[in-house]
Amino acid sequence: MSEEQPNNPLHGVKLVNILDFLVDFYGWKRLGLLIDINCFNSNPSIKSSLKFLRRTQWARDKVEQLYLDTKYDLEK
């Protein structure tokens, strides 16, 4: 189960860490503008957002893509 995934940049990165990074970097308001989902725009919290993102793959995909785009832009 501990196979290496060298081509997966998200391997080993927890969703809570991704969300913490994005909220620290953008803030809830801007994050809600970038990814228009209710858990970012109406009474946002890490707990409610994690619950929604774990159940909703399309939203999680958008969050993960924004994380990758942001993280790799910072490294350039």
Residue pairs with C-beta under 8 A, 6 or more apart in sequence:
5 11
9 68
10 18
10 64
10 67
10 68
13 67
15 50
15 53
15 54
15 60
15 63
16 46
16 50
18 63
18 64
18 67
19 46
19 49
19 50
19 53
19 63
20 46
21 67
21 70
21 71
22 31
22 63
22 66
22 67
22 70
23 31
23 46
25 70
26 34
26 70
28 40
28 44
31 40
31 44
32 40
32 41
32 44
34 66
35 59
35 62
35 63
35 66
37 52
37 59
37 62
38 52
39 48
39 49
39 51
39 52
39 53
40 49
52 59
53 59
53 60
53 63
54 60
